Amino acid sequence: MSHASRANRAAEPEWITTPVTADLLRGALDVERTEHGVLPHRLPARARAQCADPQLAMAESQPSGVRLVFRSAATAVELTALPTRRVYVGAPPRPDGVYELLVDGRPAGQASVTGGGRTVTVDMTAGTGEFRTGEPGTVRFAELSEGVKDIEIWLPHNETTELLALRTDAPVEPAPPSGRPVWLHHGSSISHGSDAVLPTAIWPALAASLGGVELINLGLGGSALLDPFTARTLRDTPADLISVKLGINLVNTDLMRLRAFGPAVHGFLDTVREGHPTAPLLVVSPILCPMHEETPGPTALDFTAVAEGRLWFQPMGDRAEVAHGKLNLRVIRAELARIVDRRAADDPNLHYVDGRDLYGEADAAELPLPDGLHPDAATHRLIGERFAERVLSAHVLRNARIRR
């Protein structure tokens, strides 16, 4: 064999294709077989069938916290995927989603599917959207360490991602369970990871890593709305620790008044408790959001700012309406604290966490929300570190049952 032939053979591995199946995925609650491959979902099919909201459909199909996890001696890995990206007319372009590689729990590479994929172009002023088909692309990670190891590929938290093919240069098998307590979290776009840079840098993923827990992230952008099907999903998902971060989306959408809010929270918690009667259950109120502390929703894009090439949100409610039952964040925090205090008399494993302890007034002065609503990468890190230190360390290490 010539030197050139040997070099070409060394440069191009002999690939083994492994079907992407549910036993290779963590953080997904359902896996849909599609025309091209498989699509991870964060809500089960029955829940998806109960709501036709396109915002929810987009959010739950974006694989925030979902990762491929397998054991292999591979030194090269390829993943072919078909992403669906959102483009907003007039708004700054969003960067391509990032696929992040971890080897034995340590960061080992990042890549993006570039030049392909589907796009949905949304015109917020006209209320229209245009879908454009596209081609799949491949991310490749090479020069991995020798020997058998646990490999994780965290999928982009902000792109719907169909998985077409997993290729390696050595056989693959599912990684064994981690043995860590399972943390099941539900929240809004902030928990989903809006404006975070990497899938492992959204605050719940960072908190899970620091706190030594296995994350299932039901942070659903724009969709933490006390939906009964979400409560049933939480009820039916095995977990050692559950947290529900409630409030900001109810203000954003102006969905309900105070009269409905209290009973809806009670009903949501009742449903979760049907499946998890004694697990630590944390009710987390909103982080500080200055525009909605006193002013109720709804929330809207500031199109003047968009015309200037920057993204900014603004409150559209009237403070006077709070006296008639409209919700602002101060009202929501007070009501959540009251509900938890009342229920905790009979439920000692129910706890209230004030979101301002994760991001409050002093933090807003130093790290203001760039669009008025969502934290940036530095603030995701701050929230994740504080949640791990102040919440997970207290409840996981003391209370959670380790499932083996």
N, C-alpha and C positions, 0 to 999 in steps of 0.2 A: 504493500500500500504506500502510495506517495505521501510525502510530508503534507502537501496541500489537502489530500483526501483525509488524512488523519486529523488535520486541523478543522476541516469542515464538519467531520463527524463529532469532534469534541465540542464544537460550537453549538451544534443542534442536538439536543437530547433525544433519546428514544422515548417518546411520550406515551404515557399510560392515561387513558381517559376514564374517569370515574364519574358515574351519574351523581348529580346533586340530589340528595334525598333528605328527608326530614331529620334523619339521625346524624347528619353532618351539620345541621343548622341549630344554633342556639339563639334565643331571643325572639323567634318567630312562633306564633301560635297556630299558624295554618300555612300550608304550602300548596299553591294552586299550580296544576300542570297546564301550561299554555302551548300555543302553536310552536313556540321556539324553544321552550325549556321549562323552567319552574319560576314562579313568582312568590317570594315570601310575603306573608301578611302578618300584621300585628293584631288583627281582630279575626276571630273565626268566621266562617262563612255565614252561620246563622245570624251573627250580629251585623255583618255587612248587609244582609238581605233586609234588615229592618230600618235602614236609613239610606235614602237616595242622594244625600247631600254630597256634591262633588268635592267640597273641601275635605270632608271626612274620608272619602274614597282616596283622595290624594295623600292625606296625612298617614293613614294606616298602611298604605302600600309603600311608603318610604321607609326603608328598613333601619330606622334609628335603633341602635343597640343590637342589631342582628349581625351575627358573624358566622362564617364557616369555620368549623373547628375539627381538626383531624390529626392523626398521628402518622408520621411517615419519616423515612430516611431521605426524602427528596431534597435535592439541592437546587431545584428549579421548579417553579410553579407558574402555571398560566390559568387565568380565569377569563372566559369569554362571557360578556354580559351585554344586555340591551337596555341602556338607561332611558328614562323619560325625564326631560328637564323642563322647568317652567321659565318662561321669559316674560317679563312684564314691560309693556310698552311705556317708554319714557323713563323707566327706572334704570339705574346702573346695572350692567350685566352681572350675573352671578357666576362665580367660578365653578368649574366642573367639580362634581363630587369626587371625593377621595376614597380610595380603597387602601386600608392601612393593614400592614402585615405585622404580626407579633409572633415571635418564636420563643417558646417556653416562657411566655408572659412578657417578653421584652420587645420594644419597638425594633423592627428590622427592615422597614421600607414603606414607601408610599407610592401610589400610582393613580392615574385617572384614565378613563376611557375618553379619548379625544377624537374629534373629527367625525363622530358618528352619533347614533342615538336618535330617539324621537324628541320632538319639542312641542310644547303647548304654549302658544303665544297668547297672553291674556291682556286685553285692553280694559283697564279698570274704569276708564271714563265712559266707555260704551257698554261695559258689562258683557263683552263677548270674548270668545276664545277660539283659536285656530290650531288644529292638530296637524302636525306634519310627521310623516313616517321617516324612518332612518335606519341605518345599518348598525349591527352590533360592533363592538370593539373588544380588544383583549388587553388586559393588564398582565404584566410578567414580572416575576420576582426571581432573580437568579443569584448564584453564589451564596446560597444558604449554607449554614454550618453542616459538617458531616455528622452522620449518626442519626438514630431515631430521636424524634423531638415532637413536641406538640406545636402545631401550626394553626394560627388564627388569621383569618382575613375578615376584618371589620368592613361591612358594606357602607356605602355613602349614606349618611343619615338624612340627606335632603334630596335624594333622587330615587324615584321608583326604579327598581332594578330587577330585571329578569335575568336569571342565571342560565346560560346555555351549555357551558362545558367547563369542567375542571380537569386540567391536565398536569401531570407530575412526571418526574423522571424516576420515581420509585413507587411501589404500591402504597395505597392509602387505606386506613381503617379509622372508624370513629374513635375520637379520644375518649378515655374513660371519664365518668363524672368527676367534677372537680372536688366534690365533698364540701364546698362552701355553702353557707346558708343562701337561699334564694330570696332576693329582694325584688318584689313586684311593685312597680311605681307607675302612677297615672298622673298626668298633668297636661299643661298647655304647650304652646310652641316653644316656650322657654325650656321645658323638660324635653321636648322633641329635639332641640338643639339649634334653634334658629340663630344664625349669625356665628355659630361656632365654626372653627376651621377644619377640625378633624373629627371623625366619628368616635374616637376614644377621648376626645376633649370636650364633648358635651357634658354638662355638669353631672348628670346621673352616672355616666360611664366613668368619669373621673372619681366620683364619690365611691362607686362600687369597687374600683381598683384599690383606692386607699383604704376602704373599709373591709376588704377581704370578703366580698359577697358576690354572688352570681346575679347579674342584672337581667330582668325582663322589663323593658321600657315601653310603657303604654302612654308616653307623652305624645299627644296627638294635636298637632298644630291647629289652633282655632276650634278645637273640638272637645275640650274638657267642659262638658255642658250638662253633667249629671244625668247622662242618658242611661236609662235602665239596662240596655244591652251591654253597656260598658261595665256597669256594676255586676251583671251576671258573668261577664268575662273574668273580672277579678275574682268573683266567687268561685269559679270553676277551675282556676289556674293554681296548681300547687305552689305554695310559697311559705317561707318562714317569717317574713316581714313584709307588710304592705304599707304603702304610703299613698295618699291621694292629695294632690295639690290643686286646690279649687279656688276659683274666684275671677281671675282676670278675663277669661273668655266669656263669662256671664255678663261682665260689664261691656266688653267689646261688642257683643252681639245684641246687648239690651234685651236679653232673652226672657227675663222674668222679674217679678217684683218681690219685695221682701216677704209678702204673704205666702208666695209659692216657694221661695228659696228655702226657708227653714224645713218644711215638711219634705222637700225634695232631698235635702241633705240627709235627714233622718232615714228616708226610704233607701237612699244609696248605701248608707252605712249598714242598715238592716240586711240588705241583700248580700253585701260583702261578708258580713258576719255569719250568714247561713253556711258558707263554705269554710270560713276561718274563725271559728268561735273564740279561740283563745290566743291566736297569733298577735304579736304587737301590731297595732293599726294606728298609723300616724296621720292626722289631719293637718295639712300644711297650708297656711294662708298665703296670699300673694306677697311676693317681694315688693319693695317700694316701687311705685310707678307714679311719679309726681303728677302727670296729667290727669290721673283718675283717682287720686287720693280723696278729693272732694267732689270732683265733677263726674257725673255718671256718663254712661255711653249713650248711643253707640260710638264706636271708633271708626274713623275714616282716614283715608290717605289725604295728605295735604298736597293737592295737585299743583299749587304754586311752587312748592319745594321740588316736586317731581319734574316740573318744567325747567327747574334750575339744575337738574341732574342729580338730585339727592333724595333719599327716601326718608319721609317723615310722616308720622301719624298725628292725628289731633282728635280731641274729644268733641262730640257733637251734642252732648246733653246739657241740661240746665241744672245748676246746683239747687235751685228752688224745688225741683221735682223730687229730691231726696225725701222731703217731708211727706210726699204722697206715695212713698214706697219704692222709688227708683234706687238702684244699687250703685254705690261707689265702693271703693276698696276699704274705707274705714268702716262702713256699715257691714260689709262682708266679714272682715276680721272679727268685729265684735260679735256677730251672730255665730260664726264658727266657734269662737272661744266659749260662748254661752252653751252651744249645743254639746260640745265635748265635755265641758264641766258637768252638765246635767247627766249625760250618759255615763261618764266615768264612775259615778257612784255605784253603778251595777256592772261596769266593764273596766276593771283595773288595768287592762292592757291597751286601752284607748288613750291616746296622747295628742295634745295640741302643740304644733310648732308654728311660731309666728314667723312668717316669711321675711319680716324686716330684720330678724336676727341673722339671716343669710345675706341680705342686701338691704341696707337701710339708708338713712339720710346722710350719714358721714360718707358712706360708700358712693352715693349718688354724686356727691360733691367732687370726689376724686375720679370716679369712673362713671360718668353720665351715660345713660342709655343712648346709643348713637342715633336711633330712629325714634326715640321717645317711648319705645315699647319693649324692645328686645335687648338683652345683654350682649356685649361683644366677647371676644375670646378670653380676655383677661378677667372679665366678670364671671364667665362660666367657670373659670378656674377658682375664683374666690368662692363662689357658691358651692362648688363641689368639695373644696377643702373644708369649708365650714360644716357642710352637711355630714361629711365623714367624721369630723372631729367631734361635733356637738350632738349629732343625732345617731349615726350608725354605731359609733363606739359605745354609746349609752344603751341602745336597745338590742343590737345584734349580740354583743359580747355577753350581755347580762341575761337576755331573754330568749333569743332565737334558738330553735331546735335545728341542729345540723342534720340534714337528710343525707343518708348514705345508701 
